[in-house]
Amino acid sequence: MKRHTARTLLAAGGITLVAALTLTGCGGSGFDEPDAGPSGDGGGLTSSDDPLSILIGSSGDAETTAVKDAVAAWSADSGVDATVTAASDLTQELSQGFAGGSPPDVFYLGTEFLAGYAGNGSVLPYGDMLENKDDFYPSLVENFTYDGEFACAPKDFSTLQLIINKGLWEKAGLTDADVPTDWDSLAAAAKALTTDGTTGLVFSGEYARVGVFMAQAGGRLISEDGTEATAASAENEEALAYVKEHLTDGTFAYAADVGAGWGGEAFGKQLGAMTIEGNWITGALGDYPDVDALVVELPAGPAGQGTLQFTNCWGMAADSPNQEAALDLIEYLTTAEQQLAFSEAFGPMPSVQSAADQWRSDNPDLVAFLDGADYAQGVPTNDGISDVIADFNAQLGTLKDGDPAEILGSVQSNLEAIVG
């Protein structure tokens, strides 16, 4: 099979590249390493005339259309038939595909699933085969490294930052000088913005939001190398105590407690004057045209700046009969040009550093999200982490009346059962 890399397409004047995220580490049946395919560019990858199947978990019509269009363009040039399916339940459908021995060739894979699927041999670790492997942000490569191998190409990513309602900000008499830079000034701003109908800061009551305070305090759930449970640390206790204090005084609130499904909804309905969300909020705010949003970096905590990042990769099935074509497709989908096209279509940030300058130019009001890449923590990837986080989320729901040390002690015990 003839392979066409993005560079080849550009140099040959072929098709024009368009300018321009459940939990449990469930594995499937487990597969042996594939037999080496025909000799050629694939370096031992399988190769055949079989079409490719691509399974995605889409955020909506815009994402589905963008991915289908990109794959169709690649398919027309490469001569390889390929079909994109948007899953109604990606977790279930992917698991069923592996269990039934017929997984998609290429698929969205979240960090929380990597250990389960890589550990049982269901996915092929192909990252070091990528021509553009050095272009991905190092923190994203770390997110998708398992047992020392770069497993799969990050397809895009998001970080969490602080979103401010400019109208309510000005109404409260606040100025640019009041934009929070530390926990004290965040508390002061939240107090000034809290009225009878609006809480100063509203966010979802889960680790995927509260965790930013843990990062800012210098804490994390699991050590950076993934080998030690670190939930019951003084840093994490300080973070939860800070959140508890302001949940109690009424200047912070969980989205559910103000009648909203998530922070973006609370912000759009002006139930919260500030929220902590990712760059996906830009799409949701289209439903609230009267709300003028300002995105700024989250304030630093006792240990400095900190946030969380979320990402998916393009997984490749170890059982795929056409891995050469799958690798070529993934290289095409992760070029700077194509990722910028995806960003324009449905909002994610490109996972490659070569796209950063253009993305900043195209999205001047959102640069705080990309700036967060320099200090963001990824969600732990240990097998079984999703169940621990689900339990942690349930306990965080009681934080206002609970004991941070007791909550973290419980999480520590659960983590120790899966780490090491």
Secondary structure, DSSP 4 states (H G I P E B T S, - for coil): -----HHHHHHTT-SPPPP---------S--PPPPP-SSSTTTT----SPPEEEEE--SSHHHHHHHHHHHHHHHHHH---EEEEE-SSHHHHHHHHHHTT---SEEEEEHHHHHHHHHTT-B---GGG-TTGGGB-HHHHHHTEETTEE-SEEEEEEE-EEEEEHHHHHHTT--GGGS--BHHHHHHHHHHH--SS-EEEEE-SSHHHHHHHHHHTT--SB-TTS-SB--S-HHHHHHHHHHHHHHHTTSEEEGGGGT-SSHHHHHHTTSEEEEEE-TTHHHHGGG-TT--EEEEPPPBBTTB--EEEEEEEEEEBTT-S-HHHHHHHHHHHTSHHHHHHHHHHH-PBPSBGGGHHHHHHH-GGGHHHHHGGGTEEEPP--TTHHHHHHHHHHHHTTGGGS-HHHHHHHHHHHHHTT--
